[in-house]
Amino acid sequence: MQRYYFMVRFLPEQANLALLTGRCISVMHGFICKHEIQGLGVSFPAWSDVSIGNMIAFVHTDIAVLNELRLQGYFQDMQEYGAFNIGDVEAVPDSCTEVRFKRNQAIAKMFVGETRRRLKRLEKRALARGEVFNPSKSYEPRELDSFHCIAVGSTSTEQDFLLHVQKENVQKREGAEFSQLGLATNQLLRGTVPEFDMF
């Protein structure tokens, strides 16, 4: 099935790319939840080991869905302000290689703040069951492939959180199975998107 995309390029030279990317993902999330859309993925054409890059692409099989997303107020306002360049909806070129951008929540567990939150939650549950809370301490070093953090705000909880995203090269295109944030996951959702490496 033919896929289509449009690209958003962030124009300011000194932009907080993680914040702008997160805002775009938040707008997309609200849009797909409101309209109950499935299979909308995101790709990061300028991804490198040092940066998530200054572009985000939205990919779907329905041109109308992408055209409507493209016209969301935030995108139009940022384009009028001169901060974004929003491309037209176009067919994905056959020459694109496939890639998987996945949210890896296991990365968050390595950070002190997240560990503290998890321990508090576990302690609360143990006390509710009438058990003594005695967490075991493990200091196993873990090795991870490179990742980038994207700052996203939740409208339901009104809390900010970080998405830890990794890029995984794949051999072939797989189904459009993405979370409501447009990303694959480690196990359940294994969707792939075009890499757009020509940009």
SULRA-V162483 format. One line per field, one symbol per residue. ss: DSSP state (a for helix, b for strand, c for the rest). burial: b if it has 16 or more other C-alpha atoms within 10 Angstrom, else e. Layout:
ss=???
burial=???
//
This chain:
ss=cccbbbbbbbccccccaaaaaaaaaaaaaaaaaaacccccbbbcccccccccccbbbbbbccaaaaaaaaccaaaaaaaaaccbbbcccbbccccccbbbbbbcaaaaaacaaaaaaaaaaaaaaaaacccccccccccccccccccbbbbbbccccccbbbbbbbbbbccccccccccccccbbcccccccbbccccc
burial=eebbbbbbbbeeeeeebbbbbbbbbbbbbebbeeeeeebbbbbbbbbeeeebbbbbbbbbbebebbeebbeeeebeeebeeebbbbeebeebeeeebbbbbbbbeebeeeeeeeeeeeeeeebeeeeeeeeeeeeeeeeeeeeeeebbbbbbbeeeeeeeebbbbbbeeeeeeeebbbbbbbbbbeeebbbbbbbbeee
//
